[in-house]
């Protein structure tokens, strides 16, 4: 437990005074150079080569921490390991868990969806939820494999649901390539950081929706339903 006074914390000058929980995670690994530290929380940045993974996913961590009123800092040096310090604001009152609104067990009408997510557990969960809701769902763990799906003889999908930070290429690049062949395909980005970060690489068009991680079953089904409904309305107007 840590109390920040009116002088603010030297390492987190942007935090308001108050009660915080401090979490420190350290390792004895290779450490990071100053150049890598400067970009460690930057979306789409990784020191790994293409096909070697997307690294620690620190941009997702940064987004989850800051969106909930906290802050994270990093200290590291080559051959000296790394140390991450996270401050979480304490809740002022007891928060009761909210009940999810009931969702129909069959909201889909056999629309075909491709889920692209390199984290196997997340991918399998999305596929399971959507299948139970009445959609036809397929999953891919690699963007290049997903692209092949859109080039094959059974390339007709009704929706692309893709993570943003992945090995080989990011979700934004995948979407741009897919849209060259299927310009009206609705696409949902799911990510642990904000929609504004994706928009920094170019404004999202009307085909795109955004689903923030972590999400609940209700949130996933709602975004998919809204994306498909908007695509159907747009198709009738073309």
VENZILIN-V103532 format. One record per pair of residues at least 4 apart in sequence whose ideal C-beta (glycine too) atoms are under 6 Angstrom apart, sorted by sequence separation. I is the first residue (numbers start at 0). GAP is how many residues later the second one is. D is the distance in Angstrom with one decimal. If there is no record, write none. Layout:
I_GAP_D ; I_GAP_D
//
This chain:
31_4_4.2 ; 47_4_4.0 ; 62_4_5.8 ; 90_4_5.7 ; 168_4_4.3 ; 177_4_6.0 ; 178_4_5.3 ; 192_4_5.0 ; 198_4_5.6 ; 203_4_4.0 ; 210_4_5.6 ; 214_4_4.1 ; 3_5_4.9 ; 7_5_5.0 ; 31_5_4.9 ; 47_5_5.3 ; 64_5_4.4 ; 116_5_5.1 ; 129_5_4.5 ; 139_5_4.8 ; 149_5_4.9 ; 164_5_5.9 ; 168_5_5.7 ; 198_5_5.9 ; 214_5_5.6 ; 38_6_4.7 ; 75_6_3.9 ; 116_6_3.9 ; 130_6_5.0 ; 139_6_4.3 ; 163_6_5.7 ; 47_7_5.5 ; 64_7_4.8 ; 129_7_4.5 ; 163_7_4.2 ; 45_8_5.5 ; 74_8_4.8 ; 114_8_5.8 ; 162_8_5.5 ; 45_9_4.1 ; 161_9_4.2 ; 61_10_6.0 ; 73_10_5.6 ; 126_10_4.8 ; 5_11_5.2 ; 114_11_4.8 ; 4_12_5.7 ; 72_12_4.9 ; 114_12_5.5 ; 126_12_4.7 ; 161_12_5.8 ; 174_12_4.9 ; 210_12_4.8 ; 3_13_5.1 ; 71_14_4.8 ; 208_14_5.5 ; 194_15_4.2 ; 2_16_5.7 ; 42_16_4.3 ; 70_16_5.1 ; 122_16_4.8 ; 40_17_5.1 ; 69_17_5.4 ; 112_17_5.8 ; 1_18_4.8 ; 39_18_5.3 ; 40_18_5.7 ; 69_18_4.6 ; 170_18_5.6 ; 208_18_4.9 ; 1_20_4.5 ; 68_20_4.5 ; 186_20_5.6 ; 40_21_4.2 ; 64_21_5.8 ; 185_21_5.5 ; 186_21_5.3 ; 187_21_4.7 ; 188_21_5.3 ; 189_21_4.3 ; 191_21_4.4 ; 112_22_5.2 ; 117_23_5.2 ; 142_23_5.6 ; 187_23_5.5 ; 189_23_5.8 ; 110_24_5.4 ; 111_24_4.7 ; 112_24_4.9 ; 113_24_5.5 ; 114_24_4.6 ; 115_24_5.0 ; 143_24_5.3 ; 107_25_5.0 ; 142_25_5.0 ; 159_25_6.0 ; 163_25_5.5 ; 106_26_5.0 ; 107_26_3.3 ; 109_26_5.5 ; 142_26_4.7 ; 107_27_3.8 ; 158_27_5.2 ; 159_27_4.7 ; 160_27_4.7 ; 162_27_5.7 ; 163_27_4.1 ; 105_28_4.3 ; 149_28_5.3 ; 171_29_5.8 ; 115_30_4.5 ; 142_31_4.5 ; 39_34_5.8 ; 187_35_5.5 ; 36_37_5.9 ; 36_39_5.7 ; 187_39_5.5 ; 185_41_4.3 ; 113_43_5.0 ; 31_44_4.2 ; 30_45_4.9 ; 32_45_5.8 ; 111_45_5.0 ; 185_45_4.2 ; 30_46_5.1 ; 111_46_5.1 ; 112_46_4.6 ; 113_46_5.4 ; 114_46_4.9 ; 115_46_4.1 ; 116_46_4.6 ; 30_47_4.7 ; 110_47_4.0 ; 30_48_5.6 ; 117_48_4.7 ; 30_49_4.8 ; 30_50_5.4 ; 31_50_6.0 ; 30_51_5.9 ; 28_52_5.4 ; 27_53_4.5 ; 26_54_5.0 ; 26_55_5.7 ; 14_56_5.4 ; 25_57_4.3 ; 11_59_4.1 ; 24_59_4.7 ; 23_61_5.2 ; 10_62_4.9 ; 22_63_4.4 ; 21_65_5.7 ; 19_67_4.4 ; 20_67_4.5 ; 158_68_5.9 ; 19_69_5.7 ; 158_69_6.0 ; 18_71_4.0 ; 11_75_5.9 ; 128_88_5.4 ; 132_88_5.6 ; 128_91_5.8 ; 53_111_5.0 ; 53_112_5.8 ; 53_113_5.4 ; 52_114_5.1 ; 106_114_6.0 ; 102_115_5.7 ; 50_116_5.7 ; 50_117_5.7 ; 100_117_6.0 ; 110_117_5.7 ; 49_118_5.7 ; 99_118_4.8 ; 102_118_5.6 ; 106_118_5.9 ; 43_126_5.4 ; 63_128_5.5 ; 62_129_4.9 ; 62_130_3.1 ; 59_132_3.0 ; 58_134_5.3 ; 42_150_6.0 ; 42_154_5.0
//
